[in-house]
């Protein structure tokens, strides 16, 4: 039984906080939580968990708050004495692990959930700063997909040996419903509304779908900095059956009542955990053909892949998905596949890696 300190950016309704909630649901190991930002849509869910947690409200978090981040982490480590410290934000990991090492903690993990950026500073300078400091601190970098691992491995002066792949998990039990009742004609996308997703192409595809006379309903769950801009785009396109519902806690219900799930995204997609949630909910899946989605869906075995930023192909794929009936065999194959991604499997892999000398 290990004591794990999770350091998170904040309790926002996005990938890594949801992963940690899934870990807590497993009831394995002891968990402490340190949030660098105090507010987010999932805060009430975290507070409801019977674990120790602290929310930083002493300083604004930025790249230049290195000493404060390190000092805060050191303080928490001295108080809680964790066996393992996991930095879920990759960008602040060097400062988090600096503080942990000052407190005497040697088992350090960095979660890498996105590939390196495309701009020079982000792809090279920022990556070198993060990973070489982490290397000398003894941090182990865990990538959530082979795609991310290989992308970092392509950067000069970084060795592929620095990176280990462990797939993200889902709480399968939350999404599996026996004989779910699907709402005819409903399509859903669950994703944060930020630049690494591609809601705009989906909205343009929906214009094509409506022009063809299909009475389907598109439900967009999630929020983010682009939410108002996307609503304006939907208005400019004169879309009549698109519904923005914001961040929701009842995502499993939403998935299980939707026949089709869509993930319109970009090459910056790191893994696409939500695709596994859709498969567990017996949705027919349509996703953008980018490396992460291709990896999760096994090159189209578990869903339709469409070319990036191609609204015509996306519209065609959604219509085809709405008009086909999944077979019992397909449902069984999906159910068996998602069982490879449980919190227990992911958690044990992290603990085993942390314990390696």
C-alpha positions as CSV (number, residue, x, y, z in Angstrom):
1,X,0.0,0.0,0.0
2,X,1.6,3.3,-1.2
3,X,0.8,6.8,-0.1
4,X,0.6,8.9,-3.3
5,X,0.6,12.7,-3.4
6,X,-1.2,13.9,-6.6
7,X,-0.3,17.5,-7.6
8,X,-2.9,18.9,-10.0
9,X,-3.4,22.2,-11.8
10,X,-6.9,22.6,-10.4
11,X,-10.2,20.7,-10.0
12,X,-11.4,21.6,-13.5
13,X,-13.7,19.3,-15.6
14,X,-10.9,18.0,-17.8
15,X,-8.8,15.0,-18.4
16,X,-6.3,14.7,-15.6
17,X,-8.6,15.6,-12.7
18,X,-11.1,13.0,-14.0
19,X,-8.3,10.4,-14.1
20,X,-7.5,11.1,-10.4
21,X,-11.2,10.8,-9.5
22,X,-11.1,7.4,-11.2
23,X,-8.1,6.4,-9.2
24,X,-9.9,7.4,-6.0
25,X,-12.9,5.4,-6.9
26,X,-10.8,2.2,-7.0
27,X,-10.1,2.2,-3.3
28,X,-6.5,1.1,-3.7
29,X,-3.5,2.9,-2.0
30,X,-3.7,6.1,0.1
31,X,-4.1,9.3,-1.8
32,X,-3.4,13.0,-0.9
33,X,-4.3,15.9,-3.2
34,X,-2.6,19.2,-3.8
35,X,-4.3,21.6,-6.2
36,X,-2.3,24.6,-7.5
37,X,-5.5,26.5,-8.3
38,X,-8.4,26.4,-5.9
39,X,-11.4,26.5,-8.1
40,X,-13.0,24.3,-10.8
41,X,-16.2,22.5,-11.8
42,X,-15.1,19.2,-10.1
43,X,-14.2,20.7,-6.7
44,X,-17.4,19.4,-5.0
45,X,-16.7,15.9,-6.3
46,X,-13.2,16.0,-4.8
47,X,-14.3,17.4,-1.5
48,X,-16.8,14.6,-1.3
49,X,-13.9,12.0,-1.4
50,X,-12.6,10.9,2.0
51,X,-9.0,11.9,1.3
52,X,-6.7,14.7,2.5
53,X,-6.6,17.7,0.1
54,X,-5.2,21.2,0.0
55,X,-6.2,24.0,-2.4
56,X,-3.6,26.7,-3.0
57,X,-5.0,30.3,-2.7
58,X,-1.7,32.0,-1.6
59,X,-0.3,32.9,-5.1
60,X,-1.2,32.9,-8.7
61,X,0.3,29.9,-10.6
62,X,2.6,30.7,-13.5
63,X,5.9,29.5,-15.0
64,X,7.6,32.3,-12.9
65,X,6.1,31.0,-9.6
66,X,8.8,28.3,-9.5
67,X,10.0,29.0,-6.0
68,X,6.5,29.2,-4.6
69,X,5.4,26.0,-6.3
70,X,8.5,24.2,-5.0
71,X,8.1,25.6,-1.5
72,X,4.4,24.6,-1.3
73,X,5.1,21.1,-2.5
74,X,8.0,20.7,0.0
75,X,5.7,21.9,2.8
76,X,3.0,19.4,1.9
77,X,5.5,16.5,1.4
78,X,7.0,17.2,4.9
79,X,3.6,17.1,6.4
80,X,2.1,14.1,4.5
81,X,5.3,12.1,3.9
82,X,4.2,10.5,0.6
83,X,6.0,7.5,-0.9
84,X,5.3,8.8,-4.5
85,X,4.7,12.3,-5.9
86,X,2.9,12.5,-9.2
87,X,2.9,15.7,-11.1
88,X,-0.1,15.7,-13.4
89,X,0.7,19.1,-15.0
90,X,3.8,18.5,-17.1
91,X,4.7,22.2,-17.4
92,X,5.2,22.7,-13.7
93,X,6.6,19.2,-13.0
94,X,10.2,20.4,-12.5
95,X,9.2,22.8,-9.8
96,X,6.9,20.3,-8.1
97,X,9.6,17.6,-8.1
98,X,12.2,20.1,-6.9
99,X,10.1,20.8,-3.8
100,X,9.5,17.0,-3.4
101,X,13.2,16.2,-3.5
102,X,13.9,19.0,-1.0
103,X,11.5,17.1,1.3
104,X,13.4,13.9,0.7
105,X,10.9,12.2,-1.7
106,X,12.8,10.3,-4.4
107,X,9.9,8.4,-6.2
108,X,8.8,11.1,-8.7
109,X,6.4,10.6,-11.7
110,X,5.5,13.1,-14.4
111,X,2.3,12.5,-16.4
112,X,2.6,13.5,-20.0
113,X,-0.9,13.8,-21.5
114,X,-0.1,15.9,-24.6
115,X,2.5,15.8,-27.4
116,X,5.1,18.6,-27.6
117,X,4.0,21.9,-29.1
118,X,4.7,22.8,-32.7
119,X,6.3,26.3,-32.0
120,X,10.0,26.3,-31.5
121,X,10.0,27.6,-28.0
122,X,7.4,25.1,-26.8
123,X,8.7,22.1,-28.7
124,X,12.4,22.6,-27.9
125,X,13.3,25.2,-25.2
126,X,10.4,24.4,-23.0
127,X,10.7,20.6,-23.4
128,X,14.4,20.7,-22.7
129,X,13.9,22.8,-19.6
130,X,11.2,20.5,-18.3
131,X,12.7,17.1,-19.0
132,X,16.4,17.8,-18.3
133,X,15.7,19.3,-15.0
134,X,13.4,16.4,-14.3
135,X,16.0,13.9,-15.4
136,X,18.6,15.2,-12.9
137,X,15.9,15.2,-10.1
138,X,15.2,11.5,-10.9
139,X,11.7,12.1,-12.4
140,X,10.2,9.3,-14.5
141,X,8.1,10.5,-17.4
142,X,5.0,8.5,-18.2
143,X,3.2,9.2,-21.5
144,X,-0.4,8.2,-21.9
145,X,0.1,7.0,-25.5
146,X,2.7,5.6,-27.8
147,X,2.1,8.7,-30.0
148,X,3.2,11.1,-27.3
149,X,6.2,8.9,-26.3
150,X,7.3,8.7,-30.0
151,X,6.8,12.5,-30.5
152,X,9.1,13.4,-27.6
153,X,11.5,10.7,-28.7
154,X,11.9,12.5,-32.1
155,X,13.2,15.7,-30.4
156,X,17.1,15.8,-30.6
157,X,19.0,15.2,-27.4
158,X,16.0,13.4,-25.7
159,X,16.3,9.7,-25.4
160,X,13.2,7.5,-25.9
161,X,14.5,5.7,-22.8
162,X,13.4,8.7,-20.8
163,X,9.7,8.0,-21.6
164,X,7.5,5.2,-20.6
165,X,4.0,4.5,-22.0
166,X,1.1,3.7,-19.7
167,X,-2.4,4.2,-21.1
168,X,-4.9,6.4,-19.3
169,X,-7.8,4.7,-17.6
170,X,-11.6,5.0,-17.3
171,X,-13.9,4.0,-14.5
172,X,-15.6,1.4,-16.6
173,X,-18.3,0.7,-14.0
174,X,-19.6,4.2,-14.3
175,X,-20.3,3.9,-18.0
176,X,-21.5,0.3,-18.4
177,X,-25.3,0.1,-18.3
178,X,-27.1,-3.1,-19.2
179,X,-29.4,-2.5,-22.2
180,X,-29.0,1.3,-22.3
181,X,-32.0,3.2,-23.8
182,X,-30.7,5.4,-26.7
183,X,-32.5,8.5,-27.8
184,X,-33.0,8.3,-31.5
185,X,-31.2,10.9,-33.5
186,X,-28.9,12.2,-30.7
187,X,-25.2,12.8,-31.3
188,X,-22.9,13.9,-28.5
189,X,-19.4,15.3,-28.1
190,X,-17.9,15.7,-24.7
191,X,-14.7,17.8,-24.7
192,X,-13.2,20.9,-23.3
193,X,-13.7,23.9,-25.6
194,X,-10.0,24.7,-26.2
195,X,-7.8,25.1,-29.2
196,X,-6.5,21.5,-29.1
197,X,-10.1,20.3,-30.0
198,X,-11.9,21.0,-33.2
199,X,-15.5,21.9,-32.5
200,X,-15.5,24.3,-35.4
201,X,-15.3,21.5,-38.0
202,X,-18.1,19.6,-36.3
203,X,-20.3,22.7,-36.4
204,X,-19.6,23.1,-40.2
205,X,-20.4,19.4,-40.6
206,X,-23.6,19.9,-38.8
207,X,-24.6,22.6,-41.3
208,X,-24.2,20.0,-44.0
209,X,-26.3,17.5,-42.0
210,X,-29.1,20.0,-41.5
211,X,-29.0,21.0,-45.2
212,X,-29.6,17.4,-46.1
213,X,-32.8,17.4,-44.0
214,X,-31.7,15.1,-41.2
215,X,-33.5,16.0,-37.9
216,X,-30.6,14.9,-35.7
217,X,-29.7,16.6,-32.4
218,X,-26.1,17.6,-31.6
219,X,-25.3,17.9,-27.9
220,X,-22.0,19.6,-26.9
221,X,-20.9,19.0,-23.3
222,X,-18.0,20.9,-21.9
223,X,-16.8,24.4,-21.4
224,X,-13.6,26.4,-22.0
225,X,-12.2,29.7,-23.3
226,X,-13.7,29.1,-26.8
227,X,-17.2,28.4,-25.7
228,X,-18.7,31.9,-26.5
229,X,-16.8,31.9,-29.9
230,X,-18.3,28.5,-30.8
231,X,-21.8,29.6,-29.8
232,X,-21.3,32.6,-32.2
233,X,-20.2,30.3,-34.9
234,X,-23.3,28.1,-34.5
235,X,-25.4,31.2,-34.7
236,X,-23.6,32.5,-37.8
237,X,-24.2,29.0,-39.4
238,X,-27.8,29.3,-38.5
239,X,-27.8,25.8,-36.8
240,X,-31.2,24.9,-35.4
241,X,-30.5,21.7,-33.5
242,X,-27.2,22.2,-31.7
243,X,-27.3,22.4,-27.9
244,X,-24.4,23.7,-25.7
245,X,-25.0,22.3,-22.2
246,X,-21.7,23.2,-20.5
247,X,-19.8,21.1,-18.1
248,X,-21.9,18.2,-16.6
249,X,-21.4,15.7,-13.9
250,X,-23.8,13.2,-15.5
251,X,-21.6,12.3,-18.5
252,X,-22.2,8.5,-18.2
253,X,-26.0,9.2,-18.5
254,X,-25.4,11.5,-21.5
255,X,-23.2,8.9,-23.2
256,X,-25.6,6.0,-22.6
257,X,-28.6,7.8,-24.1
258,X,-26.7,8.9,-27.2
259,X,-26.4,6.4,-30.1
260,X,-23.4,8.2,-31.7
261,X,-20.4,9.9,-30.1
262,X,-18.1,12.3,-32.0
263,X,-14.7,13.5,-31.2
264,X,-13.6,16.2,-33.6
265,X,-10.1,17.1,-32.5
266,X,-6.6,18.0,-33.6
267,X,-3.1,16.5,-33.7
268,X,-2.6,17.9,-30.2
269,X,-4.9,15.2,-28.9
270,X,-2.9,13.1,-26.5
271,X,-5.0,10.0,-26.0
272,X,-8.7,10.5,-26.1
273,X,-9.9,8.8,-22.9
274,X,-13.4,10.0,-23.7
275,X,-13.4,7.6,-26.7
276,X,-13.1,4.7,-24.3
277,X,-16.0,6.1,-22.2
278,X,-18.0,6.2,-25.4
279,X,-17.2,2.6,-26.3
280,X,-18.1,1.5,-22.7
281,X,-21.4,3.2,-23.2
282,X,-22.0,1.2,-26.4
283,X,-21.9,4.3,-28.6
284,X,-21.0,4.2,-32.3
285,X,-17.9,6.3,-32.4
286,X,-16.7,8.8,-35.1
287,X,-13.4,10.5,-34.5
288,X,-10.8,12.6,-36.3
289,X,-8.0,10.5,-37.9
290,X,-5.1,11.9,-35.7
291,X,-2.5,9.6,-34.1
292,X,-4.0,9.5,-30.6
293,X,-7.5,8.6,-31.9
294,X,-6.1,6.1,-34.3
295,X,-4.2,4.4,-31.4
296,X,-7.3,4.2,-29.1
297,X,-9.6,3.0,-31.9
298,X,-7.0,0.6,-33.2
299,X,-6.9,2.1,-36.7
300,X,-10.7,2.1,-37.1
301,X,-11.6,-1.3,-35.6
302,X,-13.6,0.4,-32.9
303,X,-14.8,3.5,-34.7
304,X,-14.8,5.5,-37.9
305,X,-11.9,7.8,-38.5
306,X,-12.3,10.9,-40.7
307,X,-9.6,13.2,-42.2
308,X,-8.7,16.3,-40.0
309,X,-10.6,19.5,-40.6
310,X,-12.8,17.9,-43.2
311,X,-16.4,18.8,-42.5
312,X,-17.8,16.9,-45.6
313,X,-16.2,13.6,-44.5
314,X,-17.2,14.2,-40.9
315,X,-20.8,14.8,-41.9
316,X,-20.9,11.7,-44.1
317,X,-19.5,9.6,-41.3
318,X,-22.0,10.9,-38.7
319,X,-24.9,10.2,-41.0
320,X,-23.6,6.7,-41.8
321,X,-23.2,6.0,-38.1
322,X,-26.7,7.2,-37.3
323,X,-28.1,4.9,-39.9
324,X,-26.3,1.6,-39.0
325,X,-27.2,-0.8,-36.2
326,X,-24.4,-2.2,-34.0
327,X,-24.3,-6.0,-33.8
328,X,-24.1,-8.0,-30.5
329,X,-20.6,-9.1,-31.5
330,X,-19.5,-5.5,-31.8
331,X,-20.9,-4.6,-28.4
332,X,-19.1,-7.6,-26.9
333,X,-15.8,-6.8,-28.5
334,X,-16.0,-3.2,-27.2
335,X,-16.9,-4.3,-23.7
336,X,-13.9,-6.7,-23.6
337,X,-11.6,-4.0,-25.1
338,X,-12.3,-1.3,-22.5
339,X,-11.6,-3.7,-19.6
340,X,-7.9,-3.2,-20.5
341,X,-8.1,0.4,-19.2
342,X,-9.3,0.1,-15.6
343,X,-8.0,2.4,-12.8
344,X,-6.5,-0.5,-11.0
345,X,-4.3,-1.5,-14.1
346,X,-3.1,2.1,-14.6
347,X,-2.4,2.7,-11.0
348,X,-0.4,-0.5,-10.5
349,X,1.7,0.4,-13.5
350,X,2.5,3.8,-12.1
351,X,3.5,2.3,-8.7
352,X,5.6,-0.3,-10.3
353,X,7.5,2.3,-12.4
354,X,8.0,4.5,-9.3
355,X,9.5,1.6,-7.4
356,X,12.1,0.9,-10.1
357,X,15.6,1.8,-9.1
